[in-house]
Amino acid sequence: MQIDTAWRLLFGGMERDPQGLSARVRGIIADAIEAGLLAPDMRVPSSRSLAEALGISRNTVNAAYQHLIDDGLLVARERSGCFVASSDDRPASEPMRTGAAADKAGGWAARFAIRPSRLPQITKPRNWMDYPYPFLFGQFDPSLFPTNPWRESVKAASSVQEITRWARDMIDDDDPDLLDQLRHKVLPRRGIFAGPGEIIVTIGSQHALSMLVQLLVGRETPVGIENPGYPDVRHMVGMATADIRPLTCDGFGIVADAVFASRRVAFVTVGHQCPTTAVMPMGRRRALLDAAARHDVVLIEDDYESDLSVEGDADLPCLKSLDRADRVIYTGSFSKILAPGLRIGYVVAPKPVIDELRVLRRLMLRHPPTNNQRSLATFIQLGHYRQHLRRTAAVLEERAELIAGLLPKLLPGCRSRRDFGAKSFWIEGPPDLDSRDLVRRARDQGVLIEAGDIFFLDPAEGRRYFRLGFTSIAAHRIEPGLRRLGALLAA
């Protein structure tokens, strides 16, 4: 049997000490996995073919493979062979780096200006769709995606004439059709009327927030963040400034107190607070804007899940629509509305801000793919966007009502919150609940939930909280999934 040239090169410099051949094979494969040379789910050569290629005993290779399986770096699949483990197959404690991988990691560590990998991350199984009960927020339910309308839009954007328009280098411009659709059909739903030059397209809201941090936050800029709040914003801001403070929050969101007044920039989620789902009432929104004007605070409004609500008071205007002093910068995205993989978001801000963002974006990536922009513009223009919102909002509201009715019966020891229009429930468990442990045990039962500690500056404060999303789970799976979760909480 033959093995690929890449595998021969990988073992080309292997020392031939007969006393340690198994350890050498094991170390070379482990180092290659740690270095990213062997991708998750890649099949490794059979023990017979690798032994023949290296001129060593098959038992030697088998012993090396078994150690790697025990370490969680390989997985054996019946009748298929051995494969590089995915992150979902790895054990909770990562194996210690050995050999060349450790040397390389140590050598690079001194060169890094920042270490983002050391920050706590929101993690979800990459294969979450394989689980029967995925109560995950922000994930994509294929049954809700408007497949045929999207195909029609992509086809319309793929004519020779259209390709000629969008295939050129736009430098720092965006697709004019998408900007028009945003101005005339998307933003007015949120009460925003943006003028020419006041919108920039981004690769999702994450990109928008990252650029705004780079533009507005220096090493000594006083910044306020919500606590609990979106952890990625906390990390972005924390890497940019040494002066970061948690804003005072109550059941309605941010309180415009002395802490708020001391900040120069504040990141807020007033439409649905992340993760509690709190909707800030109109009076508080106006008070927040007044306080921002008095104390010269710029508000970054992340309106991350505003467009799918069909409930009564869900049409509360966003902060940006109430802003008369050009003090609010608004970020939005189609990720929660259509699909996360679409990666199209936008910023609405005064023209001087957008002008700077355009140059900053060009230095990073020039512009988001214009074929995707044109397809989305066509999708909106043909009326598919509005139809999709109506259909999806009704489906999600049905799921929300089902969960709300089941929670008191199936999770009686917990308190839940979901303000109108939100796509998740924020759950407070008993005082002794360790939600991280619950997440692990639930996952073993096929139920995926999100631990709440990641949203807090002090993880201990969020130990008993967890989040239940419902955009990714079919209605008929909700009750059996909650029953399994309730049994685990009662155990």
Secondary structure, 3 states (H helix, E strand, C coil): CCCCHHHHHHCCCCCCCHHHHHHHHHHHHHHHHHCCCCCCCCECCCHHHHHHHHCCCHHHHHHHHHHHHHCCCEEEECCCEEEECCCCCCCCCCCCCCHHHHHHHHHHHCCCCCCHHHCCCCCCCCCHHHCCEECCCCCCCHHHCCHHHHHHHHHHCCCHHHHHHHCCCCCCCCCHHHHHHHHHHHHHHHCCCCCCCCEEEECHHHHHHHHHHHHHCCCCCCEEEECCCCHHHHHHHHHHCCCEEEECEECCEECCCHHHHCCCEEEECCCCCCCCCCCCCHHHHHHHHHHHHHHCCEEEEECCCCCCCCCCCCCCCCHHHHCCCCCEEEEEECCCCCCHHHCCEEEECCHHHHHHHHHHHHHHHCCCCHHHHHHHHHHHHCCHHHHHHHHHHHHHHHHHHHHHHHHHHHCCCCEEECCCCCCEEEEECCCCCCHHHHHHHHHHCCEECEECHHHCCCHHHHCCEEEEECCCCCHHHHHHHHHHHHHHHHC
